[in-house]
């Protein structure tokens, strides 16, 4: 006598947050962004001084690694674009972003603004590298805590501010020492 086996429960159509597949249209936008960034990096690396007057080995010229990374970004962005096109990115209508997605987008834009401010404003304009990096790291920690989803994290206490400053100072000094003493690269 065989017993009847209970039916297997089907998987839920909606997966947990973070495991959901990105819509093809979103992947296409990301692909275009990665390819544009790769092109910008490649153009910047090609325009760097080749140091030919100093008889530098062509395999060690400045810009070689960034150029290769730019090419890789363009290639992988192209793969993502083809995949999203095959999934119907161009035939789907635009989906409105949820409040959670808008908040994520805002956080990403804040991080991009912080990184751009560090690279464009703080570095190379007379401020010592260690000080510019300390300002960037400490400021980034404070800003990211202020926009945290957890209300308790958003509250800045003197202890949290001191911790951010200590992390900023330690990380910038360690970075400067490693680059100058290990890699023999002078920081701006």
Long-range contacts (C-beta under 8 A, 24 or more apart in sequence): 17-100, 23-89, 23-92, 23-95, 24-84, 24-85, 24-87, 24-88, 24-89, 24-92, 25-84, 25-89, 25-92, 25-94, 25-95, 27-80, 27-81, 27-83, 27-84, 27-87, 27-89, 28-80, 28-81, 28-84, 28-85, 28-89, 28-90, 30-77, 30-80, 31-77, 31-78, 31-80, 31-81, 31-84, 32-77, 32-81, 33-77, 34-73, 34-74, 34-76, 34-77, 34-80, 35-73, 35-74, 35-77, 35-78, 35-81, 37-70, 37-73, 37-77, 38-69, 38-70, 38-71, 38-72, 38-73, 38-74, 38-75, 38-77, 39-70, 39-74, 40-70, 41-66, 41-67, 41-69, 41-70, 41-73, 42-67, 42-70, 42-71, 42-74, 43-70, 44-70, 45-70, 103-149, 106-147, 107-147, 110-143, 110-144, 110-147, 111-140, 111-144, 114-139, 114-140, 114-143, 123-188, 124-188, 129-172, 129-176, 129-187, 129-188, 130-172, 130-173, 130-176, 130-187, 131-172, 132-172, 133-168, 133-171, 133-172, 133-175, 133-176, 134-165, 134-168, 134-169, 134-171, 134-172, 135-168, 136-168, 137-164, 137-167, 137-168, 137-171, 137-172, 138-164, 138-165, 138-167, 138-168, 138-169, 139-168, 141-167, 141-168
